[in-house]
Structures are given as structure tokens and as C-alpha cells.
Amino acid sequence: MDERSLALRRRIVDCLKASRRGHVGSAFSLVEILRVLYDDILRYDPKRPDWPGRDRLILSKGHGCLALYVMLAEKGFFPEEELDRFCAFDGILGGHPDARKIPGVEASTGSLGHGLSIGLGMALHARMVQSSARVIVVLGDGECDEGSVWEAAMAAGKHRVSNLTAVVDYNKMQSYGSTFSVQDLEPFADKWRSFGFSVAEVDGHDPVALRDVFQRLPLAADRPGAVICHTIKGKGLPFAEQNAGWHHKNRLAEDEIARLYQALEQP
């Protein structure tokens, strides 16, 4: 893991230190996906978050918001100091993203299974007004248990919405255990293909590989895309990786915070 990924993770821990709670594993599996999208792929203007020509990113797995908040603050959508007020009563950053309060958040998410439908609507509108805006929806794998995800996928495939891409954080863990034991998604790539998507699979912690895939969007000129990112829940924290006990933490103790920082020290 390079210094940039470590630094982003340390900033997430800063937020946890302030609030003593949050979805740790879900945020840590997302870091490289969001890093590459915001560094190299998405078109946006933090000074004009509603610029019509911008690309739209929807974090449908809203509980992973700590990674999104850190990225939006770094890019200048709001002051970095706001991160230290995560989950504060007078702050803008809640436990799930609120589009009414946070510049750069395109849709309020938290109840799972809604993001792809919202993104489909945005993508269809962009096509109707002949905008080149692209819509990327970041889904959790557990979220893909929801039937509403597949209803949106069915419609996107039927209408060949090529400016829509589903990016799945496939860490193979959800709150109650592994996706294989709770609700097996395999054959996952074939499911997306059967709904009319063009599909790519990639190591979700490899910035170079992620950049290569995302730079090829749309994956096909006449159909929506799905990028399945193979990740590790809690990546970077050996004691939290693939550990359902770190899906969400509340009342983190001082020694647990110290342990998080220690794990992210450069070897």
C-alpha cells in the first residue's frame, strides 16, 4: 500500500477519533476505488458542485461514507475541518451521506438498493439532454441482495444506458457474515451480463489496474457497464480485515484508536 492510500486511511481514523463510531470496514475497502475515480476519472468542479456538465458519483452503499467524506474534503468541496465534526449535532457529515447538506453528494443514501435506480434516472436524463455526463454508482456486494438493484439493472440493460456504470465493492462480507453464507451472489459477473451489462473485474486495491479499467468507460458503446472490484473489507487493518466485528464500531476506546493508527504506520 502506498503512502497516499495510507494517508487517506489515517484521515478516516481522524474522523473516527472525533466521533468514536462509524462503519470502519466498509470505508476501508473503498479507499482505492474512490481515490482513482476522484483523482483521475470524474469531471467535477468543487467550486460549482452543481455544474451541469459534471459526472455524477452516487455512493449507494452510504454506510461507507467516511471514505467519501475524506475524498470530498481533500478535493475542496468543503473545509477539511468539517471531518473532525463527523456525526456532530451541528456538523454536516452524518452517518450516511445527505445531499441536502453536503456539497458534492449527489444523492442521499443509506437505505440500500436505491442508488442504481437514482443513477439510472440521472443517466437517462443526461442522454435526453445530450449531455456527456457519466453516472457512476458505487454499490456494496451485500446491497446486491436487494431486488431493487436488479430491477434497475434490468431497465438499464433494456434501454442500453451506456453512460451508466455500476461499480461493486465486492469485499465478500456483509454485516452478518460472508456473502457466500448469507446470500451467495455467484456467478456474479454472469448475472450482470445476463442483464445486458458489459463487465470488467479488477483488484479493487490496485490503483493502476483500477485506473486502466475506469479510463475505458464506457466498457461498451451501446450498453451499461459493471466493474466488479475485488476488495478486502477493512483493508489495511490486519485485525479488522474480513472481520464482521469491524463492520460498524461504536464507542471506540482510546486504545482501539491508537491501534488503528499503529496499523497504518509505514513499515
C-alpha positions as CSV (number, residue, x, y, z in Angstrom):
1,M,0.0,0.0,0.0
2,D,1.5,3.4,-1.0
3,E,1.7,6.5,1.2
4,R,-1.3,8.1,-0.4
5,S,-3.6,5.2,0.4
6,L,-2.2,5.1,4.0
7,A,-2.7,8.9,4.4
8,L,-6.3,8.7,3.3
9,R,-6.9,5.8,5.8
10,R,-5.3,7.8,8.6
11,R,-7.6,10.7,7.8
12,I,-10.6,8.3,8.2
13,V,-9.2,7.3,11.6
14,D,-9.1,11.0,12.5
15,C,-12.9,11.1,11.8
16,L,-13.4,8.0,14.0
17,K,-11.3,9.6,16.7
18,A,-13.6,12.6,16.8
19,S,-16.9,10.6,16.7
20,R,-15.8,7.3,18.3
21,R,-18.0,5.5,15.8
22,G,-18.5,4.6,12.2
23,H,-18.5,1.9,9.6
24,V,-14.8,1.0,9.6
25,G,-14.5,-2.0,7.3
26,S,-16.9,-0.6,4.7
27,A,-14.9,2.6,4.4
28,F,-11.5,1.0,4.3
29,S,-12.4,-1.3,1.4
30,L,-13.5,1.7,-0.7
31,V,-10.4,3.9,-0.5
32,E,-8.6,3.0,-3.7
33,I,-11.9,2.9,-5.8
34,L,-12.8,6.5,-4.7
35,R,-9.2,7.7,-4.9
36,V,-8.8,6.7,-8.5
37,L,-12.2,8.0,-9.5
38,Y,-11.7,11.4,-8.0
39,D,-8.0,11.7,-8.9
40,D,-8.2,10.6,-12.5
41,I,-11.6,9.9,-13.9
42,L,-14.5,12.1,-12.8
43,R,-15.1,15.5,-14.1
44,Y,-16.2,18.0,-11.4
45,D,-15.7,21.5,-10.1
46,P,-15.7,21.7,-6.3
47,K,-16.4,25.5,-6.5
48,R,-19.5,24.7,-8.6
49,P,-20.8,21.3,-7.2
50,D,-24.0,21.7,-9.3
51,W,-22.1,22.3,-12.6
52,P,-24.4,20.7,-15.2
53,G,-21.6,19.1,-17.2
54,R,-20.1,17.2,-14.2
55,D,-20.0,13.5,-13.9
56,R,-22.2,12.1,-11.1
57,L,-21.0,9.6,-8.4
58,I,-23.5,8.1,-6.1
59,L,-22.3,6.2,-3.1
60,S,-25.2,3.7,-2.9
61,K,-23.5,1.9,0.0
62,G,-23.9,5.0,2.1
63,H,-22.6,3.4,5.2
64,G,-19.1,3.6,3.6
65,C,-19.3,7.4,3.7
66,L,-16.2,8.1,5.7
67,A,-14.1,7.3,2.6
68,L,-16.2,9.6,0.5
69,Y,-16.1,12.4,3.1
70,V,-12.3,12.3,3.2
71,M,-12.1,12.5,-0.6
72,L,-14.6,15.3,-1.0
73,A,-12.8,17.4,1.7
74,E,-9.5,16.8,0.1
75,K,-10.8,18.0,-3.3
76,G,-12.2,21.1,-1.8
77,F,-16.0,20.6,-1.7
78,F,-16.0,21.6,2.0
79,P,-13.3,22.6,4.6
80,E,-11.2,19.8,5.9
81,E,-12.0,20.8,9.5
82,E,-15.5,19.5,8.9
83,L,-14.2,16.0,9.0
84,D,-13.4,16.4,12.7
85,R,-17.1,17.0,13.3
86,F,-18.3,13.7,11.8
87,C,-21.6,12.8,13.4
88,A,-21.6,16.0,15.5
89,F,-25.1,17.5,16.0
90,D,-24.0,20.8,14.4
91,G,-22.0,19.2,11.6
92,I,-23.0,18.4,8.0
93,L,-21.4,14.9,7.9
94,G,-23.8,12.3,9.2
95,G,-23.5,8.5,9.4
96,H,-24.9,8.4,5.9
97,P,-24.5,11.0,3.1
98,D,-27.1,13.7,3.0
99,A,-27.3,15.5,-0.4
100,R,-29.2,18.4,1.2
101,K,-26.2,19.3,3.4
102,I,-23.0,18.1,1.8
103,P,-21.6,19.7,-1.3
104,G,-20.6,17.0,-3.8
105,V,-23.0,14.4,-2.6
106,E,-25.4,13.7,-5.5
107,A,-28.0,11.6,-3.6
108,S,-28.8,10.8,0.0
109,T,-28.1,7.1,0.6
110,G,-28.2,4.7,3.4
111,S,-31.2,2.5,2.8
112,L,-29.6,0.1,0.5
113,G,-30.7,-0.8,-3.0
114,H,-31.7,2.7,-4.2
115,G,-28.6,4.1,-5.7
116,L,-28.7,2.3,-9.1
117,S,-32.3,3.4,-9.7
118,I,-31.4,7.0,-8.9
119,G,-28.3,6.8,-11.1
120,L,-30.3,5.3,-14.0
121,G,-32.7,8.2,-13.9
122,M,-29.7,10.7,-14.0
123,A,-28.1,8.8,-16.9
124,L,-31.3,8.7,-18.9
125,H,-31.8,12.5,-18.3
126,A,-28.2,13.2,-19.4
127,R,-28.9,11.2,-22.6
128,M,-32.2,13.1,-23.2
129,V,-30.5,16.5,-23.0
130,Q,-27.5,15.3,-25.0
131,S,-25.1,15.8,-22.1
132,S,-21.8,13.9,-22.0
133,A,-22.1,13.5,-18.2
134,R,-21.4,10.0,-16.9
135,V,-23.0,8.4,-13.9
136,I,-21.1,6.0,-11.7
137,V,-22.9,4.2,-8.9
138,V,-20.8,2.5,-6.2
139,L,-22.6,-0.5,-4.8
140,G,-21.9,-2.8,-1.9
141,D,-22.0,-6.5,-2.5
142,G,-24.4,-7.2,0.3
143,E,-26.5,-4.4,-1.2
144,C,-26.8,-6.6,-4.3
145,D,-29.1,-8.9,-2.3
146,E,-31.8,-6.2,-2.9
147,G,-34.3,-6.8,-5.7
148,S,-34.4,-3.1,-6.5
149,V,-30.8,-3.3,-7.7
150,W,-31.8,-5.9,-10.3
151,E,-34.9,-4.0,-11.3
152,A,-32.7,-1.0,-12.1
153,A,-30.2,-3.3,-13.9
154,M,-33.0,-4.8,-16.0
155,A,-34.2,-1.4,-17.1
156,A,-30.7,-0.1,-17.8
157,G,-30.0,-3.1,-20.0
158,K,-33.2,-2.8,-21.9
159,H,-32.6,0.9,-22.6
160,R,-28.9,0.4,-23.3
161,V,-27.8,3.2,-21.0
162,S,-24.1,3.3,-21.8
163,N,-23.4,6.4,-19.7
164,L,-24.2,4.4,-16.5
165,T,-21.7,2.3,-14.7
166,A,-22.2,0.2,-11.6
167,V,-19.0,-0.2,-9.6
168,V,-19.3,-3.0,-7.0
169,D,-17.1,-3.1,-3.9
170,Y,-17.0,-6.9,-3.8
171,N,-15.4,-7.5,-0.4
172,K,-17.5,-10.6,0.1
173,M,-18.6,-9.6,3.6
174,Q,-21.7,-8.1,4.8
175,S,-22.9,-7.2,8.3
176,Y,-23.9,-10.8,9.3
177,G,-21.1,-12.7,7.7
178,S,-19.7,-13.6,4.3
179,T,-21.8,-13.0,1.2
180,F,-21.4,-16.7,0.4
181,S,-23.1,-17.8,3.6
182,V,-25.7,-15.1,3.8
183,Q,-26.8,-14.8,0.2
184,D,-24.3,-16.1,-2.4
185,L,-24.0,-13.8,-5.4
186,E,-22.1,-16.1,-7.7
187,P,-21.9,-16.3,-10.6
188,F,-21.8,-12.6,-10.1
189,A,-20.3,-11.4,-13.3
190,D,-22.6,-13.6,-15.3
191,K,-25.6,-12.1,-13.5
192,W,-24.6,-8.6,-14.7
193,R,-24.0,-9.9,-18.2
194,S,-27.4,-11.5,-18.3
195,F,-29.0,-8.1,-17.6
196,G,-27.2,-6.6,-20.6
197,F,-24.2,-5.1,-18.9
198,S,-20.6,-5.2,-20.2
199,V,-18.5,-6.4,-17.3
200,A,-14.9,-6.0,-16.1
201,E,-13.3,-7.4,-13.0
202,V,-10.3,-5.8,-11.2
203,D,-8.3,-5.8,-8.0
204,G,-10.0,-3.1,-6.1
205,H,-6.9,-2.1,-4.1
206,D,-4.6,-1.7,-7.2
207,P,-4.7,2.0,-8.3
208,V,-3.0,1.2,-11.6
209,A,-5.4,-1.6,-12.5
210,L,-8.4,0.5,-11.4
211,R,-7.3,3.5,-13.5
212,D,-6.8,1.3,-16.5
213,V,-10.4,-0.1,-16.3
214,F,-12.1,3.3,-15.5
215,Q,-10.3,5.0,-18.3
216,R,-12.0,2.6,-20.7
217,L,-15.5,3.7,-19.6
218,P,-18.0,3.1,-21.2
219,L,-16.9,-0.5,-21.5
220,A,-19.2,-0.8,-24.5
221,A,-20.8,1.9,-26.6
222,D,-24.3,0.5,-26.5
223,R,-24.8,-0.9,-23.1
224,P,-24.3,-0.1,-19.4
225,G,-21.2,-1.2,-17.6
226,A,-20.4,-3.1,-14.4
227,V,-17.0,-3.0,-12.8
228,I,-16.6,-5.7,-10.1
229,C,-13.8,-4.6,-7.7
230,H,-12.4,-7.5,-5.7
231,T,-11.6,-5.9,-2.3
232,I,-10.9,-6.7,1.3
233,K,-13.2,-5.4,4.0
234,G,-11.1,-3.4,6.4
235,K,-8.1,-3.3,4.1
236,G,-5.1,-2.0,5.9
237,L,-6.1,-3.1,9.4
238,P,-4.9,-6.7,9.8
239,F,-7.2,-7.3,12.9
240,A,-10.2,-5.9,11.0
241,E,-9.8,-7.4,7.6
242,Q,-12.8,-9.7,6.7
243,N,-13.9,-9.4,10.3
244,A,-17.6,-8.8,10.7
245,G,-17.0,-7.4,14.1
246,W,-15.5,-4.3,12.4
247,H,-18.5,-3.7,10.1
248,H,-19.5,-0.9,12.4
249,K,-17.9,0.3,15.6
250,N,-19.5,2.4,18.4
251,R,-17.7,4.0,21.4
252,L,-14.3,3.2,20.2
253,A,-11.9,3.3,23.1
254,E,-8.6,5.3,23.2
255,D,-6.5,2.1,22.9
256,E,-8.5,1.0,19.9
257,I,-7.9,4.3,18.2
258,A,-4.2,4.0,18.9
259,R,-4.3,0.5,17.5
260,L,-5.8,1.8,14.2
261,Y,-3.1,4.5,13.8
262,Q,-0.4,1.9,14.7
263,A,-1.6,-0.4,11.9
264,L,-1.3,2.4,9.4
265,E,2.2,3.3,10.2
266,Q,4.6,2.9,7.2
267,P,6.6,-0.3,7.7
